[in-house]
């Protein structure tokens, strides 16, 4: 649609898809089953959208350390309080 509406050129789309194919992308198979449980609780606790809380739930489950800023998730210092 972006090509059709003139926002990007077809060459750019082709190059972007070529670059995307080089990434090692893995699908997390647990996020959907946690969406209305742990993820929703995190959304309520930290006043996040479920979308943002899904990233936080994933990070916690994988033992990534994150903290919340006013606009996004950013790598946290060693003591995050979210563990």
Secondary structure as a PSIPRED ss2 file (coil, helix, strand):
# PSIPRED VFORMAT (PSIPRED V4.0)

   1 X C   1.000  0.000  0.000
   2 X C   1.000  0.000  0.000
   3 X C   1.000  0.000  0.000
   4 X C   1.000  0.000  0.000
   5 X C   1.000  0.000  0.000
   6 X C   1.000  0.000  0.000
   7 X C   1.000  0.000  0.000
   8 X C   1.000  0.000  0.000
   9 X C   1.000  0.000  0.000
  10 X H   0.000  1.000  0.000
  11 X H   0.000  1.000  0.000
  12 X H   0.000  1.000  0.000
  13 X H   0.000  1.000  0.000
  14 X H   0.000  1.000  0.000
  15 X H   0.000  1.000  0.000
  16 X H   0.000  1.000  0.000
  17 X H   0.000  1.000  0.000
  18 X H   0.000  1.000  0.000
  19 X H   0.000  1.000  0.000
  20 X H   0.000  1.000  0.000
  21 X H   0.000  1.000  0.000
  22 X C   1.000  0.000  0.000
  23 X C   1.000  0.000  0.000
  24 X C   1.000  0.000  0.000
  25 X C   1.000  0.000  0.000
  26 X C   1.000  0.000  0.000
  27 X C   1.000  0.000  0.000
  28 X C   1.000  0.000  0.000
  29 X C   1.000  0.000  0.000
  30 X C   1.000  0.000  0.000
  31 X H   0.000  1.000  0.000
  32 X H   0.000  1.000  0.000
  33 X H   0.000  1.000  0.000
  34 X H   0.000  1.000  0.000
  35 X H   0.000  1.000  0.000
  36 X H   0.000  1.000  0.000
  37 X H   0.000  1.000  0.000
  38 X H   0.000  1.000  0.000
  39 X H   0.000  1.000  0.000
  40 X H   0.000  1.000  0.000
  41 X H   0.000  1.000  0.000
  42 X H   0.000  1.000  0.000
  43 X H   0.000  1.000  0.000
  44 X H   0.000  1.000  0.000
  45 X H   0.000  1.000  0.000
  46 X H   0.000  1.000  0.000
  47 X C   1.000  0.000  0.000
  48 X C   1.000  0.000  0.000
  49 X C   1.000  0.000  0.000
  50 X H   0.000  1.000  0.000
  51 X H   0.000  1.000  0.000
  52 X H   0.000  1.000  0.000
  53 X H   0.000  1.000  0.000
  54 X H   0.000  1.000  0.000
  55 X H   0.000  1.000  0.000
  56 X H   0.000  1.000  0.000
  57 X H   0.000  1.000  0.000
  58 X H   0.000  1.000  0.000
  59 X H   0.000  1.000  0.000
  60 X H   0.000  1.000  0.000
  61 X H   0.000  1.000  0.000
  62 X C   1.000  0.000  0.000
  63 X C   1.000  0.000  0.000
  64 X C   1.000  0.000  0.000
  65 X C   1.000  0.000  0.000
  66 X E   0.000  0.000  1.000
  67 X E   0.000  0.000  1.000
  68 X E   0.000  0.000  1.000
  69 X C   1.000  0.000  0.000
  70 X C   1.000  0.000  0.000
  71 X C   1.000  0.000  0.000
  72 X C   1.000  0.000  0.000
  73 X E   0.000  0.000  1.000
  74 X E   0.000  0.000  1.000
  75 X E   0.000  0.000  1.000
  76 X C   1.000  0.000  0.000
  77 X C   1.000  0.000  0.000
  78 X C   1.000  0.000  0.000
  79 X C   1.000  0.000  0.000
  80 X C   1.000  0.000  0.000
  81 X C   1.000  0.000  0.000
  82 X C   1.000  0.000  0.000
  83 X C   1.000  0.000  0.000
